[in-house]
């Protein structure tokens, strides 16, 4: 039995290693594409939060236009994560998106915090994005560094 456990352990770890990047890509795709689609369809529960943030940060932009573009942006991020070779672009776009989605924590504290360090449901929704960052880090860690031509 003592010999079987390490063999089984190595087997499971090897399978997890093979699955980690594809599963991470798929998870980001599902979340971003699905949530973007909900926004595009006008049924996202995040709509009021996005509208309040947009009114606070970009008051001159018509919300319907912004919201449709924001939804398409989320869907594009999800789709780009599925395309091999586009990981750097996907991670960059994801970073831009996460900065914007974290803004309510600062700009809409009455909506995102019940008390110091006690988030509302909306605040929790935003804070969970730390997991998305971790998943993107896994994907980025699998990239091969870009080569330079050696001269300039």
Buried (B, 14 or more C-beta within 10 A) or exposed (E): EEEEEEEEEEEEEEEEEEEBBEEBBBBBBEBBBBBBBBBBEEEBEBBEBBBBBBEEEEEEEEBEEBBBEBBBBBBBBBBBBBEEEEBEBBBEBBEEBBEBBBBBBEEBEEBBBEEEEEBBEBBEBBEEBEEBEEBBEBBBEEEEEEEEEEEE
